[in-house]
Amino acid sequence: MLAVPVFSMQGEQTGEVQIDPAVLGARVRPRLIKQAVVAFLNHGRQQSARTKGRSDVEGSTRKLYRQKGTGNSRAGNVRTPIRRGGGRAFAKRGPRAVRALPKKMRRLARNSAILAKLQANDVMIIEELRCPEIRTKTVASMFSALGVERGCVLAMHERDSNVYLSSRNIPATDVRVVDELNAYEVLRRQKLIFTKPAFERLVQDPVAMRVDALDE
């Protein structure tokens, strides 16, 4: 069992929560995490770059002059990449099809990333997060009391516009609904902070259970 400390907004530890590693896949799967991170970053690319190859530019396909006897270097048609106005040698072909990982693989990769954070003691739980108004000082003082100095991901069980708007000006801070977390976002920041309802939702998620079929 792994112990996750529970803190108040003032930075005082009020207890701890036990979690079975089997709920998060029993062990960390580095290869699956890398696969999920690469797929996530690929989907974030625009991938619209396109240049013309030798088959795309205009011009005759006739050989410019005969192969031998002219004293010049051998030459093909005007579309060749070595001539001005010719096509690019390694042309970019525009959007590429990027295959998405299955849902269970994405969830298991996310859980492996969370388990890695748990083993590194970089996960904590906020017992009760209250932000009645949009005020950056409220959230910033909470992070300062918790000792979060190099950025964090705050996972919530539902959307809260006050918390989001109060956190958006704090550097290296991401606010996410727990259902929208992925392996890249979990590993991107040093600390991972759950609200208590969000952590309970993560543990009770049926898709978060161990998937033996996806073992490396």
N, C-alpha and C positions, 0 to 999 in steps of 0.2 A: 504494500500500500504506500502511496505517496501522500505527503501532507502538504496542503496548500494553505498558507496563512491568510487570515481574514482581518482586514483593517477597517477602521472608521475613516471618515473623511479628514479627521484631524491627525491621522497617521498612527493612531494607537492600535496595537494588535488586540483584537477582541476574541480570538480563537483560531481554529484551523479546521479544515475540511479534509477528510480522507477520500482518496479516489483510487480505484483499482486500475492499474495500467492496462489490464485486459480490455477495459472499456474503450481505450484509445488505440487498440491494436497490439497491445502487449510489449511491443518493441519498436524502436525507431527504424524506419526503412529509408536510408539515404538515397538509394537509387530512385525510388518512387517519388521522393520529395523533389529531386532534381528534375525528373520527368515532368512533374506538375508545374514547377517553376518555369521551365523552358516553354512549356505549352502556354502558360499564362502570359509570359512576355511576348511570345509570338503572336498571340491574339491581340495584344495591345499595339502592335506595329500597324502602320497604315498600309504598307505593302502596295503602294500605287505607283512606284517608280517604274518608268517604262522608257526604253530607248530603242532606236531602230537598228536592226541588224542588216546584213547585206541583202537579205531577201525583202526588206521593207522599204529601202530607198529606191528612188526612181533612177532609171538609167538602163541602157541597153545591156544585154547579156553577151554581146559580141566580144570576142577577144580583140584587144586593142590593135595588136600587130602580131605578126607571125612569131613563132617560138625562137627561131634561130636566124642568123644572118643579118640582123640589124645592128649589132654592136651594143644594144641596150640590154638591161636586165629583163628577165622574163616577166610578162605581165598578163593578167587575166582581164576581166571586164572592169568598168569604172566603179562598180559597186564594192570593190575590194576594200577592206578596212585600212590599208596603207595609203590610200589616195584621199585627197581632199574631197569632201562630200560623200565619201563612202560610208557604209554601215559600220556600226561598232562591232568589235571582234567578239566581245562577250556581252551581248545586249541584255538589258533587263526586260523581262517579259511581263511586267505588271503584276496584278494580284496573284498570289499563290494560295492554293487550297491548304489550310491548316486543320489537321484532324483534332477534334476535341477529345479529351480523355473522358471515359465513362464516369458517371456520377459517383459510383462507389470508389473508384480509384482516386478521384478528386477529394472525396471525404476522408479516405484513409490517409492520403498524403497530408491533408490538413491536420488530422489527428496525430500523425507521426511528428509533425512540426510542433504541435502543442505539447506532446509528450517530451520532445527534446527540450523545450522550454521548462517544463516541470522538473526534469532531471537536472537542469542547470540552475534551479531556484530563481527563475526569472518570471514566475507567475504569481499573481496575488489577486485577492478578491476584495471588492468594496462591499461592505455589509449593507449600506443604504446610501445611494447616490441621490442627493437632493440638489436641484438647480432650479429654483422657482422663477428666476429671471435670467435674461441674457447678460452674463457678467463674466468676463474672462478671468478676473481676479479670483473668483470662486474655484474654478477648475485648476488654475495655475497654482494656487496655494495648496490645493489637495495634492497635486503632483509633487510639489516641493516637500510637503510633509511626508510623503511616501518615499522620498529619496529617488524619484525618477528624474534623472539628469540628462540622459542620452536618448530620449524619445521613448514612446510607448504606443501600443495599440489598446484602445479602450473598447471592449466588446460589451454590447448591451443586448437585452432580450427583445427590445422594440425600439423604434425610432423616437428620439427625443430632440426636437429642434433646438431647445434651449441649451442642451449639452453640446450639440454639434456646433451651434453658432458661437458658443463660449469657448470652444476649443480650436476653432479653425485658424486663429492667429498665433497659436502656440507652436513653435517650430518642432518638427519631427514628431507630430502627434496625429494619429488617425483614430477616428471614431467610426465603428462598424457595428452593424447588427450581427449577432453571433452566427446566424444562418448564412451570412454573406462572406464569412471569413474564408480565406484560402491559404495555402501553404506559403506563398510568396509574402503576403501581408503579415502573416504571423512571424516570419523570420526577418522581415525587413527592419523591425524595431527591436530594441534591446529587451524591453519589458512588455509583458502581456497582462493586462488588467481586465478582470471580469467583474461585472456586477453580480450579485448573488443569484438573482433570477436567471441571468444569462448562463452562469456556470451550471446551474441545475438543468437548464434546457439542453446544454451540451451533453451532460451525463445521461439524460433520459432519451436522447435522440436515438431512434432505432437504427439509423444508418451508421451511427458512430461505433457500433459493436464490431468486434474483431472479425476480419474477413480472411479466413485461412487460404482461400483460393488465390489470393493475391500475394502470397509469400514470394520472396525473391528466390 
